[in-house]
Amino acid sequence: MRNGTAPCGLRYAVRRGGSAVGYCALSIRCGTRDEDSFPSGIAHFTEHTMFRGTTRKSAAVIAGYLDRLGGELNAYTTKEEIVLHATVLKEDLGKAARLLFELATEATFPDAEIETERGVVLDEIISYKDNPAEDVYDRFEGMLFEGHPLGLPILGTAASVKRIRPEDLRRFLKTFFVPERMAFTVVADLDEKLLEKRVLRLVAKLFGDGTPSPAPPVRNEMESLVPSEGIPVIPSEAKESPWAAPFDKTVDKRNHEVNAVIGNRAPSLYDQEDRITAAMLCNILGGPASNSLLNKELREKNGWVYGVECTYTQYADTGIAAITFGCDKPNLERCLTAIDRILGRLRDEPLSERTLKAYRKQLLGQLAISSDNGEAQCLSMGKSLLAWGRIDTSAQMRARIEAVTPEALQAMARRLFAPDTLSRLIYL
């Protein structure tokens, strides 16, 4: 792999991998938490409307540009990033890369096209409300981070999306879509030195090869973001929360299925040791494997749920560990009791070294399989460059995972799943 920073400030990484297919991604460090003076939901709306026309291409041309090559073009928005990515035959990577940059730097936001896309986004908001499993998690996160930009919904609200004007979109693009906030990554079965030269040549053509222009402050591991006025930043290792107090809320949705989320704030992206421990703990509890503790008890043994998982999401200054499941109403108390029992065991009894060794191997295997996917690898590289300006090697990641001890996992279980700090939201 070859990586670095172009003179304009854009970070890049190229890695040889795959076969006939190549992957590229343009990641921009801005998301829902950066909307501040903009209407809520503008980051997501910008991602949608960039595809509606540039100075060189109409919406129709953009829609079919990579399709005609047998490729795919996609994008997504999170609380902290907007990512454009493409999958094409490796010989068409240049076309894909130029298109991604064109969308990010030359979007025109035509009025008529914006109105069309506004309807699409409003329908997306409605569809989320009709999906209780997704809606309950979004609401849980909003309550957990109440008063903080992370508590804002990625899609915005119907009212806020209706307020977004073309000039808002252009200002958002001009403010945040600058090279200092960008990372461009490529995974393809091509010579890495050649790929690097092509990337640098393209970037220089777009942004020049001089001093980076002034840009809004960027996150780094030495400088926390202030959540919002009047809310102090608490050091990541502190146990107390700067946000809302724990809550336990039940909402009568009159659904056939109960949907529930149980969780807490967790280590941030920059808590290097704690975040690995938290990731392993959540994988043991409710990872994708059928032998995860929650899946084994709630689904495989008792058949109370179709699916249960424990996810860990990392942000710049905090994180969220959440157990989510859906079940029939008569099984709700059984599920809650079983979850309490499993969490209590993790808090009270450290795992044996033999058991932990097996879990370490399982996690390493999952990561290895994931990294064998070129698209996943390309997207992960972009996230790492935005967060740290570097990409850890497999050996470095293995060392961090193998350094996790039974005592560290037990301490993390006590931190994340202490009964008096857990929050819960249930849709009946």
Buried (B, 14 or more C-beta within 10 A) or exposed (E): BBBBBBBBBBBBBBBBBBEEBBBBBBBBBBBBBBBEEBBBBBBBBBBBBBBBBBEEBEBEEBEEBBEEBEBBBEBEBBBBBBBBBBBBBBEBBBBBBBBBBBBBBBBBBBEEBBEEBBEEBBEEBEEBEEEBBBBBBBBBBBBBBEEBBBBBBBBBBEEBBEBBEBEBBBBBBEBBBBBBBBBBBBBBEBEBEEBBEBBBEBBBEBBBEEEBEEBEEBBEBEEBBEBEEEEEEBEBEEEEBBBBEBEEEEBEBEBEBBBBBBBBBBBBBBBEEBBBBBBBBBBBBBBEBEEBBBBBBBBEEEEBBEBBBBBBBBBBBBBBBBBBBBBEEEBBEBBBEBBBEBBEEBBEEBBEEEEBEEBBEBBBEBBEEEBEBBBBBBBBBBBBBBBBBEBEEEEEBBEBBEEBBBEBBBBBBBBBBBEEBBBBBBBB
